[in-house]
Amino acid sequence: MNAQIQTVKQWPVVSLFFISSLAMCLFLFFIDEGNYHLKGLFTPSNILAMSLYFIAVLLGQTFVYAILEKFSNKRQPIMSVIIGAPLGAIALMCIFGYVI
């Protein structure tokens, strides 16, 4: 019973991370194209790049949320979005910079 209640409480946090990750990625690709529209976004190469950024930002938010929950015993999803989204994007950029 407790596991079910705890799972139900996690859905708002997961949906917040999902929506904020998607919004950040769409915004980054919107300003990156230079034309200020998303028409060229839906090509296979752009979708692949956006999905990598989306996963990195989502993992960054989840990582920060787990750290904050462990050390402060509080759930702070907004702080996780503020810190984790740039952290995930910067980590992915560093990985790309090292590999390429």
N, C-alpha and C positions, 0 to 999 in steps of 0.2 A: 504494500500500500504506500509506504513512504517513497519507494523508488518511483512509483507512478506520479506522485505529487511533485517530486523533485524534477522529473522529466518535463512535466507540464510547465513548471516555473522557468525552465531553461529556454523555451521556445521564443519568448519575447527578446531575449538577449541574442539568440541565433539570428532571428529575423532582423534585428537592429544591425548586427554585423554584416549580414548579407546585403541589406539595402544600402548601408553606408559604403561598403566596398564597391558595389555596382555603381553608385553615384559618383564616387571618386574616380573610378576607372573611366566612366563615360565622360566626365569632365576633363580628365587628362587627355583623352583621345580627341575630344572636341576642340580643345585649344591647340593640340599638337598638329592637327591637320592644316590649320591656317586659313581654312575657308569658312570656318564657323558654322559648319553643318556636319551631320553625321552620315551623309550619303556614302562616302567612300569607306566608312568603317566596316561594312559588312562584306569585306573580301576575306578569303580564307587566311591570308597571312595576318591581317589586322585582328581577326577574331582569335587566332592563336596567341598573338602578343597580348591582347586584352585579357584573355583567360589566364595567362601567366601572371599578369599584374593583379588580377582579381584574386587568384589563389594566394599570392604573396601577401596582399593587404589583409585578406581574411585570416590567414595564419598569424600575421603580426598582431591583429586585434585579439585573436584567441589566446596567443601567447601572453600578451600583456594582461589580459583578463585573468588568466590562471595565476600569474605571478601576484597580481594585486589581491586576488582572493586568498591566496596562500598566506601572504604576509600581513594583510590588514584584516582578515576575517570578514571583509565586507565585499559585496558585489558592487563594482563600480564600472558599469558598462560604458558610460559616457567618457570617462577617463581612458578606458581601453580603446575607444574609437579615436580619441584625440591623439593619444601616444602611439597606438599600434598601427594605425593606417600609414603614417609617414615612415614608421620603423620598417614595416613590411616592404613598402615601395623602395626605400633606400637600400634595404638588404638585397632586394632583387637587382637593383642597379649595380650594386657592388659585385654581385655574383656575375652579372653580364660583363662588367668591366674587367673582371679577372679572367673570365673564360675567353672572351673575344679579344 
